């Protein structure tokens, strides 16, 4: 019984590897110019005399990804600040997925 389970697992992994290789899914192409680092920091988005909290999830020299508590329409440019680190950058949104937003520093 144990041998059959292992054989099934090996066959399933082989099929997944073959399928992914055949359709070009084995490698993802990294488009970022700078290495990102995972973080979990409280930040603030500020624009036009208003601001709201966000959670910074990863950062690099050229951008960041943030999580928003509520769906918010962002302007084309705004300021991201992390007061704990004395970090302030002007940025623009480059992608959005539900409540996570990718930012590029300008």
C-alpha positions in Angstrom: 0.0 0.0 0.0 2.8 2.4 0.9 4.7 1.7 -2.4 1.6 2.4 -4.4 1.2 5.8 -2.7 4.8 6.7 -3.3 4.6 5.6 -7.0 1.4 7.7 -7.5 3.1 10.7 -6.0 6.2 10.3 -8.2 4.0 9.8 -11.3 2.0 12.9 -10.4 5.2 15.0 -9.9 6.6 13.8 -13.2 3.4 14.7 -15.0 3.4 18.2 -13.5 7.0 18.7 -14.4 6.5 17.4 -18.0 3.3 19.5 -18.4 5.0 22.7 -17.1 8.1 22.2 -19.2 6.1 21.5 -22.3 4.1 24.7 -21.9 7.0 26.9 -20.7 6.0 27.2 -17.1 9.1 25.9 -15.4 10.7 29.4 -15.1 9.3 32.7 -14.3 11.0 35.7 -15.8 11.9 38.3 -13.2 11.2 41.8 -14.5 12.4 43.7 -11.4 15.6 45.7 -11.7 16.4 45.5 -8.0 16.1 42.6 -5.5 13.1 42.9 -3.2 13.0 42.1 0.5 10.0 40.9 2.4 8.9 43.2 5.2 5.9 43.8 7.4 5.8 47.5 8.3 3.2 50.1 8.9 3.2 52.9 6.4 1.1 55.9 5.3 0.0 56.9 1.8 -0.4 60.7 1.5 -1.8 62.8 -1.3 -3.9 66.0 -1.6 -4.0 66.8 2.1 -5.3 63.3 3.0 -3.7 60.1 4.1 -4.4 56.6 5.1 -2.6 53.6 6.6 -1.1 50.7 4.6 1.1 47.7 5.3 4.3 47.5 3.4 4.9 43.9 2.4 8.1 44.0 0.3 10.6 46.7 -0.8 13.4 47.2 -3.1 15.5 50.1 -4.2 13.0 50.8 -7.0 9.6 50.1 -5.5 7.4 48.3 -2.9 4.2 46.3 -2.6 1.6 47.5 -0.1 -1.6 46.1 1.3 -4.6 48.4 1.7 -7.3 47.8 4.3 -10.0 48.9 2.0 -10.2 49.3 -1.8 -9.1 52.9 -2.5 -8.7 54.7 -5.8 -5.1 56.0 -5.8 -3.9 59.0 -7.8 -1.1 58.8 -10.4 1.5 59.9 -7.8 1.6 60.1 -4.0 3.9 59.7 -1.1 4.7 56.6 0.8 6.2 57.1 4.3 7.3 54.7 7.0 7.7 56.8 10.1 9.6 54.1 12.1 12.4 54.1 9.5 12.3 57.9 8.6 11.5 56.7 5.0 9.6 58.9 2.6 9.4 58.3 -1.2 7.3 59.7 -4.0 5.8 56.8 -5.9 3.3 55.7 -8.5 1.1 52.6 -8.7 2.2 50.1 -11.4 -0.1 47.1 -10.7 -3.0 46.2 -8.5 -4.4 42.9 -7.3 -7.4 43.1 -5.0 -6.0 45.0 -2.0 -2.3 44.7 -2.8 -0.7 47.5 -4.9 2.7 47.5 -6.5 4.5 50.8 -6.4 7.5 52.3 -8.3 9.5 54.9 -6.7 9.9 58.1 -8.8 
